[in-house]
Amino acid sequence: MAHTPKTVAITGASGMIGSQLSQALRDRGDSVVHFVRREAATSGLPEGVTEAQWAPADRELDPRHLDNVDAVVHLAGAGIGDHRWTDDYKKSIRSSRVNGTTAVAEAVASHGSRIRLVSGSAVGYYGDRRDDVLTEASGLGAGFLAEVCRDWEATTWAAEQAGASVAHARTGIVLSPEGGAMAKLMPLAKFGLAGPLGTGKQYWAWITLHDHVRSLMFLIDHPDITGPVNLTCPQPSQQVEVVKALGDQLNRPAVIPAPTVALKVALGQMASEILGSQRALPTVLSDNGFDWDHAELDQATAWLVEQDK
């Protein structure tokens, strides 16, 4: 079926996921609006891109910027792994998500049911659940990130009450050499030093950046899918399996573990989240016919190493 071009607005378009999503949308013929905090540029932008200014910290997004928009993908927020967690940075993580999502949801709500909203979230919603198999029907877990995800998702309430179609994209660990966990692990893996974190038995609900972008586009195109959606691979892997598969692709061993105590010193309060386990399955994507290009761990790590060349 021929694709009908859309206009899609993206917050967080300069980030690892947002920039790749923007390019993929333009490659298929869509137009993209990037929401930026600085003054919007009027020239020098890539073909198919326009900019609009917003003020997420002040919960401000002019609804008129969405007059010609078919869908919004909301990805903006303070980076989870960008800094050592302190009490102040944890406040920034939460407030950046709640304030930004409030601005987006209220702007979408002003257009009634017309605009599709795909709003970011994370599998951190489930907390540390060890070996439990988790689906979108699983309940809220415990911990800081679980609480953030709860509040983050709840903040789309205004758009939902206005009748808008809203999906919560619960992102897993995105495999990419450009950012996230892999950007830190891959340099170590090349020297055979990317061993297990803690015990290594915690489950990582991973997905390649390639499939993550494809799944976001799938959600844009399927407004009938609402509520939480796990953006993960069909087969979550224990963290030790991930680093072993990466080491195999690089022809390097991955056996030296990172002691739990050392991680807590280096990462602060974030260590408990990194060492947590989410065996989250993408039931909604599977049930709606999404097809992964990298469904298996060996496929994913081969792609990851190829992207790093």
N, C-alpha and C positions, 0 to 999 in steps of 0.2 A: 504494500500500500504506500502511495506517495506521501511524503511528509508535508504537512501543512506548516509553513513557517510561523514561528511564534516570536513574541517579544518577551524576554525573560530578564527580570531584575535580580541581581546578585549582591548580597552583602558579604564582605570578606573576600572580594574578588581578587585581591592581591595575594592571598594565601596559597598554600600548596594545592588545596582542593579547588578553591574558587577559580584560580587562574587556569587550571586544566579544564574545569567545567566550562568556563567562558569560551575557551578555544574550541572545545568539542561542539558546543552549541552553534558557534559561528561556522564551523566546518560543515554542519548539516543544513545551513541556510537560515538559522535563527538570528535575530538581532538581540543584543545584550545591553542592558543598562547596569553600570557599575555604581553602586552607592559608595561615596567617599566622604571622609570627614573633613578634608581640606576643601578649598573652593574648587568647584567642578571645572574641568578643562573644557574648552569649546573647540579646540583644534589639536592636531598632533596625535589623535587617538587611532588605534587600529581600525581597519574597516569593519563595520558592523557593531562598533562599540560607541555608546554615549555615556556620559557621566551625570550624576545628580548628587547633590550634597545632602547629607543628613547629619544629625547630632545625637548619636545613640546614648551618650552619657546623660543627655538632657531629655531623652525619650521623645525626640523630635524627628519626624519624617513627614514632609509635606505630601498629603495624599494626592495632590495634583501630579506629582512625579510618577504616579501609577496609572494615570488616565489611559495610556495606551499599552499597558502591560498585561500579559496573559497569565504570567506566573511569577512568583517570587521564591528564590531559594536563599534562605537566611542562614549564613555560615559564620557571621562575625562573632567575636568574643576573645577575651584574653587567652593566650595559649596555655593549655594545661601543662605541657612539658617544657615550656620556655624558660621557666625560672624555678629556683628552689622555693618550695612552699613555705611561706611565713603566714602568720595570721593576716597581715595586711594584703598579701598577694591572694590569699584565699578569698578575701572580701572582693578583690578585683575580679577574680574568676566568676564569682556569683553575680555581682552587680552588672558586669558587662553583658552577661547573658540575659538577665531579667530586664534591664533597662532597654537594651537593643531590641529584644523580642517584643516588649511592650510597644515600642515605636512602630515596628513593622506590623504587628497585629492590628493596632488601631488604624493605621493607614489602609491596610487591606480591608478592614471592617467597614471603612467609609465607602467602599465600593460594593458592599453587599456580598452576594455570592459569586460575583463575576471572576475573581482572581484566585487561582490555585496557589496555596502556600505550602512549601516544603521547608520545614523548620528544623534546624539541627538539634540533635541530642546525642546521647552516647549510651553504649552498653553498660557504662558505669552506673546506670539506673538500677541495675540488679545487685550491685554490691558484690562482695566476695562470697561466691556461692559454691566454691570447691568443685565437686564433680556433678553437681545438679545440672540437668539438661534444662536450658532456659529458652522459652519462646516469648513472643510478644504478649502472651497471656500471663506470663509469670509476674509475680508481685514485686513491689518496691523492696530493694535491699537496704542495708545499713551503710553508713559512712558518708563522708563529705560529698563525694561525687554523686552518690545516689540522691542526696538531698538537693544538690544543684540541679540535676536532671529533672527531678520532680518539679521544682519551681520553674525551671526553664520551659518545660512542656506546658505547665499550667498557665503560663503567661500568654499563650496563644488564644486564651479564652475569648477575647473580644472578637477575633476573626471567626471563630467557630460559632459564637452566638449570632453573628451576622449572616450565617449560612455559608461561609466560605469553606471550600474543601481543604482540609489541613492534614498533612502527614508529618509525623515526627520521625526524622531519620536518625535512628539510634546507631551511630557509627561505632564500628569495632576498631581494632588496631590496623591502621592503614599502612600497607607495605609500600614504601617508596624510598629511594635514596635521597630524595629532596627534602625530607622533613620527618617529624615524628620519631618513633622509636628506632626505625631502621637507619635513619641518618646518623644516629649515635652508635648503633651496633655494627654497621658495616665496616667502618674503619678498623674496629677491633677485630672483626671477623677475618679481615684480610691478613692479619698477623696471628690468627688462631687463638685469639683471646676472648672471643664472644661466647663464653660458656654460659651455663645456666644462671639465671638470676634467682638467688635464694635456692630453694629446692629444685626449681625448674619444672615442677609438676603442675603449676597453675595453668589453666586453660587460657589461651589467647584466641579470641574470636576475631581472626584477621580477615583482611580483604585487600587485594592489590588496589593501588590508586586507579589503575585502568578500569577495573570493575566497579570501584566506588563511584567514579564519574558516570559510568554507564547506568548504574542503579539510580543515581539522582535523576538522570534524564528519563529513565523508565518511570519514575514517580511523577515527574513533570507531565509526562504523556498519559498517565493513568490517574486522573483526578478521582476516580471511583475508589481508589485505595486511600483510606483515611486512618488516623490513629497511629500508634507506634509501628515502626518497620525496622527490623534489625538489618543493618547494612553490613553483613558479614559473609564469609564463605560458608558453603554447606557443611564443611567438616572442620570445626574448631580443633586446634592442635595444642598439646602441652608446649609450654615455652621451650623446654629442652629439645623438643622435636623440631621447632622452628629454627633454632640456632644450629642444630645438627644438619638440617637440610640446607641451610645457608652455607655452612662450612663445607658440605659435600660439593656444592656448586663452585665453590672457590678453591676446592682441593686443599682445604685447611681444616685441622681438627677444631672442635669446639667443646672442650672438656673442662676447662678451668672455671670453676664456679665463682660467682661474685657473692661473698658472704652477706647474709642478711644484715648483720650489724653494720658492715661497711656501707651498704645501700642506705640504711637509715641515717648514717652520718652524712653521706653525700647528698641525699635527696630530701632529708627532713621528713615532713608529714606525708609527702607524696609517695614515700617508699611503701606504705601500707597499701596504696592503690596499685602500684606497679606489681606488687607481689600478690595481689588479689587474683581471683579466678572467675571468669565468666564464660561458661560453656554455652554461648548463645547461638541459637540456630535461626536462619533467615526464613522462617516459616511463611511469612506473608509474601515475600518475593517468590519463593518456590511455588506456593499455591497459585500465584498469578502469572506463572509462566516465564519468569526471568531466567535467562540462561547465562551462566558465568563463562568467561573466557579462561579464567584461572581458578577452576574449582578445586584442584589438587595442590598440595603443598609443594611438590616438586615443580609443577608448572609455575607456581607463584614465585618461588625463589629463583628459578631460571630466568623469568622475566625481570625480576629485581636486579639480578647481577648484570643482565644485558643492558638495562637502563642506566647502570652506573658506569658504563664504558665511555 
